[in-house]
Amino acid sequence: MSHPPLLRLAGLLAALAPAALFASGIRTGFKDAGATAAGNAFAATADSPAAIYYNPAGLTQLDGSSISASVYAVQLQTDFASPAGAGTHMKRDTHLLPQFYYAYAPHGANYALGLGAYVPFGLSTSWSPTSGFDTIATDASIKDYAISAVGAWKITPELSLGAGPVFHQISSKLSRSIDTTSTDIFTFDGSNQAVSFNAGLRWQPSEKHAFGLSYQSNYSSRLTGTSTFTPFTGGVPASASFTLPEVIIAGYSYRPTPDWNLEVNLEWTNWDRVNAINIQNSSVVFSPAETLVLNWRSGFNYDFGVTRQLGNGLHVSAGFTYSQNSTPTSTYNPAVPDANRELVGLGLGGHVGGCELQLTLQYGFADTRTVTGVPVNFAGQTPNGTYSSRTYALAFALSHRF
């Protein structure tokens, strides 16, 4: 049996590593239950320990020690119909993504410190071997455990800056069929570390108006591990390098009264930085190096949120998020069923004893995407067809200030 070039693995990793910014198969940008309820429009408000992720400059609004623990549970659903009318759907798994934040702002001081742990990547996709594109993608998963340590400084009563490094522990496992005539499976399994940084600025010239600017740097990593072939035992050393782009978020918060907060965020992701994925494998079966040209395109996310204080320590939030598709049709891969996406959220929060609870429900749907014109691969397969996606999520947070 002859094995296809490792370029096919590059196709899988390309779909995995530079996933869309949120809710597109393997990565999510929702890192706090309260922010999720408000459509993730939080860069200008940033008044909780979750500012460690959203905008570290916001930590100077806090007083004393604050701690927050939350979980984002999301289920991804994608249905596929081929041009011939055959249909299949992606395996519907529920993923639990935890987040933890601790902030310390000494009373009367002009600085604050924060430590956060979250999962920038933690989702997966899984398609049936009978999908019709199993030599392109079957299973893809990635986990990125991140720890962020930030500091913030209040330069003036109106202006604050914040920044700090982010340490990543990344692992991925990718599988696909070797050909369409057997049950042989090719799997790449690798891991490595990376370092990036977050920075932010928050300016509040008056009680009613606040502005936020957040920057998340790009970072690169070469995942090292093994390539294996089932049913054969053992594996060969393999590695894959990729770059994740920088993200810039600008936010504006308007409080017409103390009981209302309306915020809008404009988020830009520099996908143009991600031009190619380089793969290396020690096996003589493959070329020693392969390069896959991606030519991803940069795009915007639009976040809108509103929060209403109800009294007695209760508040309700609602939000909407729109994310532009970043994958050209020519490089489309069903490992990440990317498309223009809309998400709506609704949440309720309140104080119970000395703690604050937040519960958020979220529903997302993608524009139906029809992929045409992608050439067949070595096995005569193509991802051409129609894709429709939905996401269902529940976020819960418990916070305490002391």
N, C-alpha and C positions, 0 to 999 in steps of 0.2 A: 504494500500500500504506500503510495506517495503522499507526502504531506504538503499542503499549500504553503506559500511563502508567509513569513511572519507579518507581512503587510496586513493580513486579515486581522491579526491580533492588534495591530496599530489602529485599525478601524474601531475595534471595541474600546480600546483605551482612549481614543480620541473622543468617543461619545461619553465616556465615563468622566475623564478628568475635567474638561471645561464645561461642566453642565450649566444649564441656565441658572440664574441667580437664586431662584427659589421655586419650589413646588414643581420641578420638572424631573422627577425620577429619582435623583440621588442627592440633591442639595436643597436645603431650606434656609431662608434668611430670617425666619421667625424665631426670635430668641427670647421672647418674654410674653406671657399670657396677656398682660395689659396692652402692650404695643401691638400684639396680633389683633386684638379686638378693635383697635383704632386703625386698622389697615396698614400696620407697620410704620405709620407716620409718627415718628418719635424723636427725630434728630434734634428738633428745636425745643421740645418739651424736656426730655432726658432728665426727669426728676426722680428716678429710682435707681437702685443699684445696677439695673440692666443698662444704664448709661455706659458701663464698662465696655459693652459691645457697640451700642448705637451711637454714642458720642461721649467720650470720656470727659469732655469739658463740663458736662452737666453735673458731675459729682460734687462740684462746689456748692450746689443748692442744698445738699443734705447736711444734717447736723447729728454728730455722734456716730454710732455704729449702726449699720443696716445690713441685713442679710435677706436673701431671696433665693428660693429654690422652686423650680418649675419643671414641668414636663410637657412636651408637645407630642401628641399621639396623632399620627397621620396615616391614612390609607390611600393608596394610589390606585386608580383604575384606568386602564386604557384598552379600548377595543379596536381591532384592526379588521378591515375588509379588503381583500385583494381585488385587482381589476376584474378577475374572473368571478367574483362574488363569494369566494370562500372567506370564512371569518374565524377569528380566534380572539382571545383576550389575554392580557397580561395577568399573571398570578397576583391575587389581591392580598398582600400582606399588610399588617399594621405595624408601623415602626414607632418606637418610643425614643424620643430625643430629649435627654435631660439637660438642664441648665442650672448653674449655681453661681451666685454673685455675693461678694462681701465688699462693703465700702466703709471707709473710716474717714470722717471729716471732723477734726477736733473743734469743739465749740469756740467760736470767735476767731478761728484761724482762717487764713486765706488759701489753704491748700486742702487737698483730699487725696486719698489713696484707694485703690480698688484691686481686687483679685477675682477673676472670673474663670469658670470652666464650662465649656459648651461643646457642641458637636456640629461644626460647620457642614460636614458630610456625614451621613449616617443612614442613607436610604439605599434601596436596591431595586432592580427590575429583574423579572423572570418570565420568559416566554416558553411556550410549549415547543418541544422538538419537532412538532408537526405544523409549526406556524407558517412554513414556506420560506422563511428567511433564517433558519437555524444555523446556517454556516456563516451568517453575519452576526447574530447575537442570540444567545439563550439566557445566560445569567450574568449579571453585573452588579457588584456591590463595592462600596467604599466606606471606610470609617476614618474620620479625621477628628481626633480628640485634641482640643485646643485649650491652652491655659494662657490667660491674658493678665499681665500685671501693668497697671497704669497709674499715672499720677496726674493731678489737675491743679491748676493755679489760677486763683482769682486775681487778675491784674488790676481791675477796677471793679466797683460794685456792679457794673453792667457787663463786663467782658471777662470771659474765662477761656483758658486753653487747657488741653489735656492730651496725653500721648503715652504710649508704652508698647513693649514688645509682645508678640503673640507666638507661643511655642506650639508646634503641631506634631502629633504622632499619627502618621497616615498608614493605612493598610488597605489593600484592594485585592479582590479575587474575581477573575473574569473567566467565563467559559463559553464555548461555542462548539458546534458539531464540526468534525473534520471534513466530512463529506455527507452526501444525502443517501448513501447506500449502506451505511453501517451505524452502529451505536457508539462509535469512538468519539470521545470528548477531549478537546484541548482546553487546558486551564492554565492561566497565569496567576500566580499568587506572590505578591510582593509588599514590602513595607519600607518606610524610612521616616526621617524627621525633616522639618522645615521651620524656618523662622520668618515671621512677617511683623508688621507693626500697624497699630491704629493711632489715629490722631484726630482731634476735633477742636472746634471753636464754637462758643456760644455767646451771643450778644443779645441782651435784653434791655433795650433803651427805655422801656416803660412797662408798666404792669400789664398792658394789653398786648404788647408785641414782643416776640422773641424770634431770633434767627439762629439756625444751627448749620454747621458745615462739618461733615465727617469724611475722613479719608482712610481707606483700608488698602494697604499696599499689596502689590503683586508679590508672589513668591514662587520659587521653583524647587523641584525635588526630583531625584531619581529613585524610583522605587526598585529595590533589589529583592530577588527571591528566586523562584523556580518556575519552569514550564513543565507540565506533565501531560501525559497522554493516557487516558483510560481506554482499555483495561490494562495497559502496561504499568508496571510499578516503577518507582523512582522518578527522577526528574533531572533537568539540566539547569544550570544557573542562567538567569535572565534578568533584564532590567529595562525600565522604561522611564523616560524623562518627560516632564510636562511643566507648563507655567500657567498659573492662575492669575487673572488680570486684576488690576486695581479697580476700586469702586469709589466713586465720589457721590456723596449725598448732600443735597441742600434742602433745608427745611424751614418752614415759616409757621409759627403758632400765633393764633389770634384769640384773645380772651375778651370778648365784649363785656362780660361780667365775670366775677369770681367763680360762678357756677358753670360756665361754659368754656370749653377749649376746642377750637377748630384748628386742625393742622393739615398741611400739605407738604409732601416730600417729592423731590425730583431726584432720581437716582440714575447715574450713568455708569455703565460697566464697559471697560476698555477691552472688549473681546478681540479687537484688531491686533492686540499683542499676541494672541494665540494663533500663530500661522502654521505650525507644524508640530508633530509629535515624533520623537526619535526613539526607536526601539533597537535594543541589542540583545543577542542571544548567543550562548556559547556553542550550541549544537550545530554540527556541520550540515544538518538537515536544512537549516535556514541560512539565509544570507546573514553575515555577521552584523549588519546594520540595515535598518530600513527607515525611510522618512515618509510620513504621510502629510501631504499638504492639506490644510484645513480651511484657511481663509475665512475664519469666523468674522462676524460683523458686530460692531459695538451697537448698543441700544440703550433705551431708557426704561425705567420702571416708574410708574406714577402711583403715589400713595395718598389716600385721603382718609381723614379720621375725625370723629367728633366725640367728645366726652361731656357728659352732663352729671353734675353733682346733685344727688337727690335728697341730701340731708341725712342725719342720723348715721353718718359714716358710709353711706352707700353711693355708688356711682355706676353709670351705665355707659358703654362705649359701642360705637358702630364704625365700620370702616370698609374701604374698597381699595383693592390693589390691581393694577394692570401692568403686565409684563410683556415686553415685546419679544418675539421670537428672534433668536440669535444665530440659528443654524441655516445656512443656505441649503436648498434642495439637493444640490450636487454632492453634499457631504452628509446627508441625512442618515441617521442610524437609529433603529428602533430600540437600542439599548437605553436611549434617552428620548422618549417621544416628545420632542420639543415643538412648541406652537405658541402663538399669542395666548395669554392666559388672563383670566379675571378671577379674583377671589373676594369674597365678602365675609366679614366677621361681625360677631355680636358678643359682647361680654358684660358680665356683672361682677362688681367688686364691692367689698365691704369689710368692716372691722369686726372681728370676733375676739373678744378679750383683748389681749395685747398684740394680736396678729392681724394681718390683712390677707383676705382670701380673694382670689380672682379666678373666675371660670369663663372660658371663651369657647364658642362654637364657630367653626369656619367651613365654608363650602367654596370649592373652586372648580372652574370648568375651563377647558381650552377650546379655542376655535377649531372646528373640524378642519384638519389639514389633509389635503390630497397631494401625495408625493408622486410625481411622474417624471419620466425621462432619465432615471438613474440606470446606468448600464448594468447588465447582469454580471455577477462575479464568476470566479473560477468554477463554481458548482452550478451555474445557470440560475442563481437566485438573485432577487432584487427586493429592496424594501418598498417598491412602488405599491401604492394603495391608499386607503383612507384611514386616518387615525382620529379617534375621538377620546378625550380624557376627562376624568373627574377626580377631585380630591375631597376627602372628608377628614376634618381634623378637630381635635379637642385639646385645649390647653388649660392647664391648671397651675396656679402659683400660690405659694405661701410665703409671706414676707413678715419681717419683724424689725422694728427699730428700737434701739436701746442706748 
